[in-house]
Amino acid sequence: MFNNITNYCVPLFKENFKYITTSRLDFRDGRRNFNLALNKFSHLTIDEIRKFHTGSRVKKSRRFGRSLQPSTKSLDIPKSSDDHRKYYMQSVTDQGKCGSCVAQDVSAAVEGVYALKNNVRLSLNRQMLIDCDWFIQQHVARDHSVIKH
């Protein structure tokens, strides 16, 4: 494990740090219209970020066979609605790469039902619903299908 960090992660972080520093100077001097900074992704490659942080990839066999079509019925629906202000929803959370999508879904559903019934936000501890350890990451949640196992 330590060799992997020394031989792979440290040089990668240094390379990313150099790119970030150069980009910041370019931004300051007006050569770029965006600014970069160190963050929790600074030690990752672009491929690693895409793999772990860009969402679930649903296999074709699991997709619905038909596309969803808008209803032709006329409904009086407001153009926008912010359910956060109505105490129905919590803020968006980052589950990282531990495969805790089921815990996220269950806790969000329970929080929403509780808020609807009591008009009070409740924030549940997702960690109590699933143990994000190495076994879960490698064997159960690899394809976002914890329930199936």
Buried (B, 14 or more C-beta within 10 A) or exposed (E): EEEEEEEEEEEBBEEBEEEBEEBBEBBEEEEBEEEBEEEEEBBBEEEEEEEEBEEEEEEEEEEEEEEEEEEEEEEEEEEEEEEEEEBBBBEEEEBEEBBBBBBBBBBBEEBBEBBEEEEEBBEBEBEEBBEBEEEBBEEBBEBBBBEEE
